[in-house]
Amino acid sequence: MGQVKATPGNIKKAAAVIRAGGVTAFPTETVYGLGADGLNPQACARIFEIKGRPRFDPLILHECSAARAMKLFSKVPAAAKKLAARFWPGPLTLVLPKAAAVPDIVTSGLATVAVRVPSNPVALALIKAAGRPVAAPSANRFGRLSPTSAAHVKKQLGRGPDMILDGGKTAIGVESTIITFEVGRPVLLRPGGLAVEEIEKVAGPVVVKKRGGVPLAPGCLAKHYAPKARLEIIERGAAVKPGPHAAYLAFSKKPAGKWAAVKVLSPSGSLREAAAGLFACLHSFEKKEIRIIYAERVPAQGLGRAIMDRLKRASRR
């Protein structure tokens, strides 16, 4: 079926693809997801094959309501219920003990499962029409830039998905924030589209989990979200030389000099605007002649924490 507009009729067709064991790419408020029936192990296996994703990296299950999402857990702490009531639908993923119905391929054999309720109306309509939880990591090649448009999906995955629902550009532009709980306390596994400061207002102080070993949640590997060119994080005003093979990713002000390409995340200095445009800007640098990208640091607060997380992992070699 290829890439189609996310009309009500096409959403129903995409839901039928998922029910039949197929794979559909679709928009969420964060990035585009590559979705399959989350209770069908064979369908989920196709996600790993299309992305080239290692089986030890778990998937996120998406549901269309908090009530349905809670059925995917076997145990839910009181603080997690508060977060779900406040931030679902939205860019928050909870990692909690899984229900027996959740296949091991979804959790990579872990006893916990990652679940969220997206706020994008196309995503919600698709999940509701499918009638089952939808397993959906970002719709990109493993370790590469996350897609914030249908064109990004098609460029990276080609004819891999059975269908690509085009719902326009995503609103938030970085993946969901992932929270788990240890002894009743919230633990940050991945910063994302929901600021940690907002979570702390509801659930108290958040512990930051150090990365290492087997991933406890999706998107938690040290190297991830990487462009083709080498990426180097710099301070504003650093002594870096422009050139025909160098691109510059600025936070709010253009740099001096002749660069192969320049992108400004937010002329107004808005972290929300910067997060929404981050991956689109990096996608625009995917040219053969660009060998290095200089990316300015952004304030590590609010959504700036998620932006810096993505840039740091993109810079790993």
WOGIMO-V66394 format. One record per run of one state. SS is the DSSP state (A for helix, B for strand, O for the rest). FROM is the first residue (numbers start at 1). LEN is the number of residues. If there is no record, write none. Layout:
ss:from:len
SS:FROM:LEN
SS:FROM:LEN
This chain:
ss:from:len
O:1:1
B:2:4
O:6:2
A:8:12
O:20:4
B:24:4
O:28:4
B:32:6
O:38:3
A:41:11
O:52:8
B:60:3
O:63:3
A:66:5
O:71:2
B:73:1
O:74:4
A:78:10
O:88:4
B:92:7
O:99:5
A:104:4
O:108:4
B:112:5
O:117:4
A:121:10
O:131:3
B:134:5
O:139:5
B:144:1
O:145:5
A:150:8
O:158:5
B:163:4
O:167:10
B:177:6
O:183:2
B:185:6
O:191:5
A:196:8
O:204:3
B:207:2
O:209:17
B:226:1
O:227:3
B:230:5
O:235:11
B:246:5
O:251:10
B:261:4
O:265:6
A:271:14
O:285:7
B:292:5
O:297:7
A:304:11
O:315:3
